[in-house]
Amino acid sequence: MGGLMKASVWVAPERVEFREVERPQVCSGEALVKVAYAGICGTDLSMYVGRHPRAKPPLIMCHEFVGTIVRADGDAFPAGTPIVINPLLSCGACYPCTNGIPHLCQKLGLLGIDRDGGFAEYALVPLHTVRPLPPSLPLAEAALIEPLAVACHAVRASNLRVGDVTAVLGAGPIGIMTAQVARLAGARRVFLSEVAPKRLSIARELGFDVVDASEQSIVQVVKDATQGIGVPVAFETAGVQATINDVRQIVRIGGQILQVGMPKTPPTLDLVALTYAEITIRPTRVYREEDFSAAIAIAAAGKVDLSTPVTHILPLQELDHAMQLALKASGVGKILITPSP
């Protein structure tokens, strides 16, 4: 299948061009996907502003996307099959890949970074990244499966137990997903802190114990709610120094911190305080295959809200504007891009 397609191409820092490009053709081991929705995430923003260490323009960004199969090599998937992409590109040969943890591949790549991704009418993907979806699941909701998988990995890697009180610091899309999965896993109370007004509004609508960190101290709120003890498990999802400082202070002695957010620069960490309290830090990176499968099953069963976190659905030609909105953060939740008119 030849011809042209529309795409929004990142060409330079803070510059995206909406243009016609060659529609990719299916080769061995690949599938062509008609993109329905593509989500903007923090990784896309780091590329957009020119701070990602690997991404080089010109590039079609985006690793969070869903759509339908146009053609798959060897008819591996029938045309029209609704699918979501697991965008991880592992080498298959390094120590992690050969020992059951390919999500920690020493050469881990990602669609939308190391090859073109989903901000286009069509995307060419390796067959091994394609995951079929139940037809009953709306694609606009399925577009949040990838960040939901990040949350599933974090919660499944944690020591959270049914009936626990927990806290999530940062109510961006990953934080909102993590809070929902923690509640689904049995947390009886989830504190969720944030400073951006729209994200605070989303967190309140979803029924969490919301802390406006611009007005209240999450440390004090959690201490008051737990008789000064703290929570057994807390999730840091913002990746900034302020929340990294706070998360240590809200975890009880012998507790656990899940470091989910990716700091832009190496943060300062008080190892002495962690040592005295025997607090464990469990960093998490993307997700295992079982986490991605769990995210699909949870989404299909309607066990989490995948609609409320979405505040904008914008056309492909407005990607540059959408990126600027996402950079401001205060007035947005999850932004989806759609190539459909």
N, C-alpha and C positions, 0 to 999 in steps of 0.2 A: 504494500500500500504506500504510494508516494503522495505527492502533493504538498500543500502548505498547511500550516496551523498557526493559530495565534498563541503568543507566549509573552510573558512579562520577564524580561531578561535583565539580571543585575549586571551592569556594565562598569560601574565605578562606585566608590563610597557614596552612599546616600543618593544613588541614581539608578533608577530602573526604567527600561524602555519597553513599551508595549509595541510589539512588532510581529510580522509574519516570518516564520522560520520553516525549514524543511521538516515535514512530519517524519518521525523516525520509522524505519522499517524493521520488522521482526526478523531476528537472526536466531541461530541455534541457542536454545536455553533461555529465550526471552519471551516476554508478553507485552502487547501494546494495550494500554489502559486509557479509556476515555475518562478524564478526570471530572468528578462531580463537585467535590469540595476539597480545599486544601487549607490547612491551618497555619497561621503564623506563630512561631515559637521564639524563645530567647536565642536559640542558635541562629535562626534566620536574621534576627536583629543584629547579632554580632557580625554576621557576614555583611549585612546591609551597610553598616557603618565602617566596614573595612578592618575589623579587629579579629577576624577568625584566622587562625594560623595556617589552615590548609586551603580554604576556598579561594579560588582565583576567577576573576571575571574574564570573559563573559560566562554567565552561569544561570541556569534556571534553578532557582532555589526551591526549598520545601521538601521535607521528608514525612510530613503528616498529611497523607491524602488518601482519598477513597474514590471509587468509581466503578466502572464496568469493563469487562474484558471485550476488546475489539477482536483481537486475534492472539492466540497463544501457540507457541511452537509445539508441534506434535499434537495439537488439539488437547493440550493438558487441561484446559478449562474451556467450556463452551462459550461462544460469543454471548454477551449479555449478562454473564455471571457477575453479581455484585461482589466487590472485593475491597479489602483494606490491605495496605502495604506494611509489612514489617521491614523497615528500611535498613536494617543492619547488614553490613557487608564484611563478613569475617573471612580471613585468609584460608582457614581450614588446615593450616600446617604448623602453626606455632604451638607453644606449650598449652595456653588456655584452650585453643581450638581442639587439640587432641586429648584434652582431659576434661571435657564436659562443660566448659565455661566459655563458649565462643563469644559471648557478649563482652568479654574482657580481652578479646583478641589484641595482640600486640600491634597489629596493623589495622585495627578496626576502622572501617570507612562507613559512610552513610550516603544513601541517595539524597540528592539535593545539596551535597557538599562535594563529594568526590566524583560524582557524575550528575547529569541533569535530573531534576526532581519534578515536583507537581504543580508549579505555577505556570501551567500551560493547558491547552485543550486536551493534549494527549501526552502520556508519559511512557517511555520504554523502560521496562524493569526486568531484572532477572526473575525467572520462574520461581526460584526458591524464596523470593520475598512476598509472593502472592498468598493471601489468606482469604478463602471464600467466606461470604457472610450470608446469614439467613435473609431471604427476601423480605421478611417482615420488619427488619431493622432499618429505619430511615437513614439514608446516607449522611444527612446533616448531623445526626447523632453519632454515627459510626466514625465520623471525622475526628472524634475525640478519643478513639480507642488507643492511639499511640501514647498520649499523655496518661491515659488511664492505666496502661501497662506499666508506666514508670511508677505510678502510685501502688499498683498491685505488687510490684517488686519490692518497694520500700516496706510496705506493711507485712508482706510475707517473710521478709528478712528480719523483721523486728521481733521483740519478745512480748508484744502486745497480747493481752489475755482478755477473754470475755469478762465484761464488768469493769474494766480499767477506766480510769480517767486519763486522757492524753491531751496533748497540745500540738498544734501545727503552727509554725511561725512563717507567715507569708501566705496570702490568699490569691496568688496568681493562679493560672490554670492548673499547674502541678499541685499547688497547695490545696486548692478546692477539690481536686481529684483525690489527693491523699486523705483529706479529712473525711470525704465520703466513704472511701474504702475502709478507713479505720473504724468508722461507725458501723459499716457493714460487717466488719470482722468482730464486732461485739463491744466496742468501746461504749460505755454508758453515757459518757460526756466528752465532748471534743471542744477544747478552746481553740479559737482560730484568730490570730492577730494579723493586722494589716494597717497600712496608712492610706492607701488609695481609696477615695470615696466610693467609686463604682464597685470595686472588689469587696469593700465592706458591705455594701448593699446586697451583693450576690450572696455573701456568706450569711447574712441575716435571713435572706429569703430561704436559704437552704436549712435554716434552723440550728445553726451552730451557736456556741457561746462565744460571741464576737467581742474582740478587744480592739478598740481603735488605738493603735500604738502611738498616735500623735497626741492623745489625751490621757491615756492610762498606761501604767506599767504592766506588761504581761507577767513580769516576775511577781509583782505584788498581787495581782489578781489570782494567779495560780496558787501562790503561797496561802492567801486568804481562804481559797476554796479547798485546800488540802491540809488545813491545820498546820501550815508551815513546813510540811514534809516534802511536797513536790510530787511530780507525776513519775510513774515507773518508766515511761517511754515518751519521748518527744521527737517531733520531726521538724528539722530545719529545711525549709524549701525555698527561701529567698536568696541564699548565697551571698549575704552582705554581712559586714563586720558587726553591725548592731544586733542582728538576730542571732548571730553566732555567739556573741557575748551573752545574750539573754537565755538562749536555750540551755547553756550549762547551769544557769542558776535556777531553772525551773524543774530540773530532773532530780529526783530524790537520790539519796546515798545508795550506791549499788545499782543505779538505774542505767538507762540506755538512751543515747542520742543517735538518731538516724540522720546522717548528713545527706540530704537529697539534692539541695540546691548546689549549683556549681559556681563557686566564687570566681569573679573575674580576675582577681589578683590573690596571691597567697594570704590568707587571713592570719591574725595573731590568735594564739590559743594558749590558755592558762593550763599547762600540763600539771603544774603543782596542785591546783585545785581539783583537777580531774583525778589525779593520783590519790589524794587524801580521801576522796569520796568514792573511789573505785568505780567511777562512771565510765561506761564503755561507749566508744564512738564507733558506729557502724556506717561507713560510707557506702553509698549505692550508686551504681552506674547503669543507666538505661534499664534493661530487663532481660530475663531469661526467656526462653521459648515458652515455658509453662506459664509465665506471667502474662505474656501476650495472649496465649490461649484463654487464660482466665479472664482477661479484659474483654475479649470477644464474647465469652459466655455471660459475663456480668451485664454487658451492654445489651445483649440479645434478650436477656431475662428482665430487663428494665429495673435492675436493682440499684442503679444510681441515676441521678439526674444529669443528663448530657445536653439538655436544652438551655437551662437557666444560665450556665456559665458563658454561653455564646451571646455577645452583645452586638456584634456586627457581622453581616454577611454582605460582602462587597464584590463587585464584578472584577474580573481579571485585569481590566484596563485601569483600575484604581489601586493597583498594588502599591505604587509609590506613596499615595495618600494614606493607605492602610498602614504602611510601615511607619509613617510619621505619627499616626495615631497611637500605634503600639509602643513607640518609643516614649511617649508622654505617660502612658500607663494609667494615669489617674482616672480617666473616663472610660476605660475599656476593660472587658474581660477577655474572652477568647474571640479572636477575629478569624472568620473563615473567608476564603476567596473562592468564588465560583466562576468557571469559564462560561457557564450558560448565561444567555441574555436575561 
